[in-house]
């Protein structure tokens, strides 16, 4: 039999061992728990750091990257900042944030184009009404010019008509920029007339010197006349605005291999490289035009040129420097936009500068005096094939009236053609005096009768026409 002390001793030993084992387990569990707590704390710290970094990245996206991305749509030179933490580049977070920026730019560009198109449509409708009112005012002014003979009133009406013409030009340019048609349909015209027509629409037209080196009869097809006049007017307006008021703007009309070039040189300050590049982009017409890109207030001249060059296959270059230190602008008109008009049948305007070239025959002359103005009266043809007397200054032929080919051209008409261009005031006074003289002559003819003075009413009309041509 086992003794009681031995039994107690064994139980105590077993209990001690069990307690030791339990204590070891508890110790290991406590150590494991401590380690887990440390890991949890580290993960929590790491999570808090990631949350703070993500929050900072989102704040950086909202405060810096998104505004810069929106500005970049309108101003391509603006740089968009990258992520705040460079380590996020290429990670899922970095890719997601970059997609946000790209989506914002695309949507901003689409909305900007849509809003600008709506603004252009509204402005197009408003400008159309303004143009109609200005055309009505122009008709009223010209009716008054024909009705009244007072020289002072005529001068005032001419000045008002010129101011109205400048307002029409601005309205027309605005309409063209907004996508409207040029607004006028004109017949074939001499190219020099289109150039001087654009010059006449400007306030400083007297500072423009036009040198015509084209072949006589060089003309534009009908649909290119008004676009060329608008482009020339806008290029001249830029040249006049950016050059000193005591300097001239020189315009040269030259034949080139593929057509005709209109070169405009000013003596202004010129443009910086960035300004020249931007101007060239606008006149090229390759990029869409938005009103918000034209400044405040918008400067629409170059934008209108870009619209017209793209629509009518014209070319404009403003990237060169003029010999006077300013800007050289070149308008190139291709051969398919050129035509030819017979200067004898349809001469250029009397105010247009004379060409420095003589007429050149494009086809062999048919039998008979094809160029003799007196052919219907049997007058013989001269050796040169022309019957016009030549001007002593530039050697160019002078046109005669077809109704009386045998009579020489009146001396006052030749003197008027050699006389330099008149100022608007002188022209207004001359026209007023002419209208007064015409009215008096017609009244005298009506009172005395055709047979009393030995001359017919037709003679009075011819004389009046000659005097009117000399005054012009």
Steps between C-alpha positions, in 0.01 A plus 500: 500500500610848418568703795308823554806722505613360170156564354501857621848547371403371155190720488699801597756420234234455237331824601829681493572373152153592382536846647835543334358387166203731540725788594717436195195497276374819651841658458515399135147630442586827665811536287299418188237751599764766558652429163160517334427828670827641371418381149152650523644828618750497214225424250284772649787748477566392144133530414485846653803603295347362181174676575682826560704456180185420298320800649795726417512358146131565447534850642795559267290371210213733584704811579783482247465238230132543407516883463820473300346234276197723441721800417709290265196447278498873420873566548717211377814651653370439856672201665292251698673392826563133562406294809603630839675169582722388209474140627135492395591533132415177322306361797125438479444817703722707271334362186154570639590859586653557154182369338304755702715781359467377140123454527467850643699650213294320237168604652617859552609527137167359379296735716717795403448432130126461551470825696711687243288368213186626676666840554598519133147415390355773721753756382441398139132581531567833672760604243263414216250753633774761544621446145150544361459827690839628381417414138174694531691794642749478214221512242345801676831688506565438132148610416567826683828542312314478170218729611687801638762711322638699794880435516517524880208261539654265243828501694319416823303223330818352354661500845195331652494246219865416566435456872206275416725300267744440785217380724385267224852358474513422871157338493595298194823377662309396812248310290778321310671394824169363626462283190277718282546555127686807381167668429563638150497342155697703248582458133848449362715801582853620445724382780631852554140615553454238774818623669402868484148405610643344815718808549197731475336329800768627742535823692867545406462417131706808401810339657487202263713506184402242238750401230333306219738275303233269356423431138215723380169323539604270786174428679339276761220251449173618648498292819854610595453877469343571838724257698811661353367848582427394861843338547682802356297735721585301815869472416516872427311576821758306703783678318348843559418435865847370590706764322560867573240740354768687302614188313362341184390146429628371166295254294646324195307290250723250321464199274657179631532151359172368638289816490521847654639627831384808689787605729438743787798654683471724804755686710363401840665333798456151361403191700676271742556138407202380704273768353613416147438129552154563643413740217614247242286229659196727487540608136572144389148398604599142586371510859142562617434857610351568842388843612655445841843476339481842334555712811284748688384689305538243221734588215340335200703619201746210477229249590282627214797467265544140611133422429522649151830338407359159586168557322634656178838327463707813556836526671624759751843519661593740783822333615743738326648834594449797270798697363390786726527295819130425538296206376469373145164343419459314171167398348538235229221457245531178302457485124160327514358807679624741233323618189559755225297806405556710192617839631344668196153359567515504879777727625600509867367776723635846435646512852690172456877536454628455145688182423869525421464232229374537148232280351618164369306312236392158616366388157582593139301796372219413256507662156408866507559782747402308812635763741408814303238700686413678176442182302132572454584833330763353270802651677825319408687302765838623613813288513452417866138397455371780729351837428524640853736789569765410756538684825826690536559388858473122483444418132171317556212517251208729577147382431268696269126520479360250252221731383742753354821314410626763257516775763809510724460446873426828678801670652330542841448123522869432429601761755269342758654159439850639555391687809572326835212345690265752657409517863138416596431868563621604154306217336183599687535863398568406136202267487273763656611760247454248220147419611415872521640563151317200361168615642554852365596370152196276480274785609651724228445235235139456610438876483675586172419182307724280299508722189558839660868452579586267214587201716289199593416366848724202424797740471418634845481148640833402339664814634357430845629143489848624403498752785382235745780264389754778543370579850525135600 
